[in-house]
Amino acid sequence: MEVTLLYWHWLVFGMLLMAAEIFIPSFTIFWFGLGGIIVAGMLSLNADIALSWQLTVWAVASSVFALLWFRLLLPKMTDRTKAGIAREAIAGETGQVIKAPTEHSRGIVRFTTPVLGDDEWEFICSTDVVLGDRVFIKELSGNTLLVDKR
């Protein structure tokens, strides 16, 4: 019995795999669906391709897409800030005072890497600090950091 797959079989198969990514959010199945769409495009140009070649092209295309995703694109998309981490995880981060607090205003501290998405924060300190002092975060209170002098 000869099995004949037409281009639209591969097109539907590819779209179903890509739609399955909604329910299985690993962003891996998507590439196998894209491989199916590549085979559908190839079959639309030449419908006399053997099933073994169709499966080979699908496997190779899907593997190449997945490899490119995991090796090239995904590493470039990682968030290197500390935005989104738990508030307790920022305790102990060290920054430098760039504006000393006064009677009427809070001081401003700058961090080398962003803390919760921002590299400059207003702060309150229980001890006196001057411009250039190093301070570390005790906790976060609203939009203001509570810090201590190093």
Secondary structure as the mmCIF struct_conf table of DSSP 4:
data_model
#
loop_
_struct_conf.conf_type_id
_struct_conf.id
_struct_conf.beg_label_comp_id
_struct_conf.beg_label_asym_id
_struct_conf.beg_label_seq_id
_struct_conf.end_label_comp_id
_struct_conf.end_label_asym_id
_struct_conf.end_label_seq_id
HELX_RH_AL_P HELX_RH_AL_P1 TYR A 7 ALA A 20
TURN_TY1_P TURN_TY1_P1 GLU A 21 PHE A 23
BEND BEND1 ILE A 24 ILE A 24
TURN_TY1_P TURN_TY1_P2 PRO A 25 SER A 26
BEND BEND2 PHE A 27 THR A 28
HELX_RH_AL_P HELX_RH_AL_P2 ILE A 29 LEU A 45
TURN_TY1_P TURN_TY1_P3 ALA A 47 ASP A 48
HELX_RH_AL_P HELX_RH_AL_P3 LEU A 51 LEU A 68
HELX_RH_PI_P HELX_RH_PI_P1 TRP A 69 LEU A 73
HELX_RH_AL_P HELX_RH_AL_P4 LEU A 74 LYS A 76
TURN_TY1_P TURN_TY1_P4 MET A 77 MET A 77
BEND BEND3 THR A 81 THR A 81
TURN_TY1_P TURN_TY1_P5 ALA A 83 GLY A 84
BEND BEND4 ILE A 85 ILE A 85
HELX_RH_3T_P HELX_RH_3T_P1 ARG A 87 ILE A 90
TURN_TY1_P TURN_TY1_P6 ALA A 91 GLY A 92
STRN STRN1 THR A 94 LYS A 99
BEND BEND5 GLU A 103 SER A 105
STRN STRN2 GLY A 107 VAL A 115
TURN_TY1_P TURN_TY1_P7 LEU A 116 GLY A 117
STRN STRN3 ASP A 118 CYS A 125
BEND BEND6 SER A 126 THR A 127
TURN_TY1_P TURN_TY1_P8 LEU A 131 GLY A 132
STRN STRN4 ARG A 134 SER A 141
TURN_TY1_P TURN_TY1_P9 GLY A 142 ASN A 143
STRN STRN5 THR A 144 LYS A 149
#
